[in-house]
Amino acid sequence: MYLIEKDYFGCHETTSLHKLLVVAFKDFKSFQRSTGIRCSQTKFVPNFVWKEKKGAIMAHKGYNGRVIAFWLADCLQRAVNRTVVEDRHFGQWLQQDGNWPREDDLLAPTAVAMRLF
């Protein structure tokens, strides 16, 4: 949800969560193709990342969760470096619009922590 709220997959104020998750899933699939890591994860839907009573969650199978964590680590590192690549959807909207989020004190340490696991 952090990456959605910071607009890394499109403007969260003008685009529905469902559409942003479609873009995120396309990026996830591109990540899988570029790394050769495969899993059986189906498309991301709002119930996959948000429950009214619980807030932000991730609902997935065990191995799929590892692949998603690898993808999220890659996304966080790209956010720290403000790196956008042509075959990925991550950050494209921000790159086109020039609206990269302000520096976040937790972004870099979180990216490092995600890479360690």
C-alpha positions as CSV (number, residue, x, y, z in Angstrom):
1,M,0.0,0.0,0.0
2,Y,3.0,2.3,0.6
3,L,4.0,2.2,-3.0
4,I,0.3,2.8,-4.1
5,E,-0.1,5.7,-1.7
6,K,3.2,7.3,-3.0
7,D,1.9,7.0,-6.6
8,Y,4.6,4.6,-7.9
9,F,1.9,2.9,-10.0
10,G,-0.2,5.9,-10.9
11,C,-2.0,8.7,-9.2
12,H,-3.9,7.2,-6.2
13,E,-6.1,10.3,-6.0
14,T,-7.6,10.0,-9.5
15,T,-7.2,6.2,-10.2
16,S,-9.1,3.4,-8.4
17,L,-7.2,1.0,-6.2
18,H,-8.3,-1.8,-8.6
19,K,-6.7,-0.1,-11.6
20,L,-3.5,0.7,-9.6
21,L,-3.3,-3.0,-8.7
22,V,-3.6,-4.0,-12.3
23,V,-0.6,-1.8,-13.1
24,A,1.3,-3.2,-10.1
25,F,0.5,-6.8,-11.2
26,K,1.7,-6.0,-14.8
27,D,5.0,-4.7,-13.2
28,F,5.2,-7.9,-11.0
29,K,4.8,-10.0,-14.2
30,S,7.5,-7.9,-15.9
31,F,9.8,-8.4,-12.9
32,Q,9.2,-12.2,-13.1
33,R,10.1,-12.3,-16.8
34,S,13.2,-10.2,-16.3
35,T,14.5,-12.3,-13.4
36,G,13.3,-15.7,-14.5
37,I,11.5,-16.2,-11.1
38,R,8.2,-17.9,-11.6
39,C,5.2,-18.4,-9.3
40,S,1.5,-19.1,-9.4
41,Q,0.3,-15.7,-8.1
42,T,-2.9,-14.6,-9.6
43,K,-3.8,-11.0,-10.3
44,F,-3.7,-8.5,-7.4
45,V,-7.2,-7.3,-6.3
46,P,-8.2,-4.9,-3.5
47,N,-9.0,-7.8,-1.1
48,F,-5.4,-9.0,-1.6
49,V,-4.0,-5.8,0.0
50,W,-6.7,-4.3,2.1
51,K,-9.3,-5.4,4.6
52,E,-11.7,-2.9,6.2
53,K,-11.2,-4.3,9.8
54,K,-7.5,-5.2,9.5
55,G,-6.1,-2.5,7.2
56,A,-3.1,-3.4,4.8
57,I,-2.5,-7.1,4.4
58,M,-1.0,-9.5,1.9
59,A,-3.0,-12.7,1.1
60,H,-0.9,-15.2,-0.8
61,K,0.6,-18.7,-0.8
62,G,3.9,-19.3,0.9
63,Y,6.3,-19.4,-2.1
64,N,4.3,-16.7,-3.9
65,G,4.9,-14.5,-0.9
66,R,8.7,-14.9,-1.3
67,V,8.5,-13.9,-4.9
68,I,6.3,-10.9,-4.1
69,A,8.8,-9.9,-1.4
70,F,11.6,-10.1,-3.9
71,W,9.6,-7.9,-6.3
72,L,8.7,-5.4,-3.5
73,A,12.4,-5.2,-2.5
74,D,13.3,-4.4,-6.1
75,C,10.5,-1.8,-6.3
76,L,11.8,-0.2,-3.0
77,Q,15.3,0.0,-4.3
78,R,14.1,1.6,-7.5
79,A,12.2,4.1,-5.4
80,V,15.3,5.0,-3.4
81,N,17.4,5.4,-6.6
82,R,14.5,6.9,-8.6
83,T,15.2,4.3,-11.3
84,V,12.7,3.6,-14.1
85,V,13.3,1.0,-16.8
86,E,11.4,0.8,-20.1
87,D,10.0,-2.7,-19.7
88,R,8.6,-2.1,-16.1
89,H,5.6,-0.1,-15.1
90,F,7.0,0.9,-11.7
91,G,7.6,4.7,-11.5
92,Q,6.6,5.4,-15.1
93,W,3.8,7.8,-14.1
94,L,6.2,9.7,-11.8
95,Q,8.9,9.8,-14.4
96,Q,6.5,11.3,-17.0
97,D,5.0,13.7,-14.6
98,G,8.2,14.6,-12.7
99,N,6.4,14.2,-9.4
100,W,8.7,12.0,-7.5
101,P,7.7,11.8,-3.8
102,R,9.6,13.8,-1.3
103,E,12.4,12.0,0.5
104,D,11.1,9.6,3.1
105,D,13.2,8.8,6.2
106,L,11.9,5.2,6.2
107,L,12.3,4.4,2.5
108,A,16.0,3.7,2.3
109,P,16.2,1.6,5.5
110,T,13.2,-0.4,4.4
111,A,14.7,-1.0,1.0
112,V,17.9,-2.3,2.7
113,A,16.0,-4.5,5.1
114,M,14.0,-6.0,2.2
115,R,17.2,-6.8,0.3
116,L,18.7,-8.6,3.3
117,F,16.0,-11.3,3.6
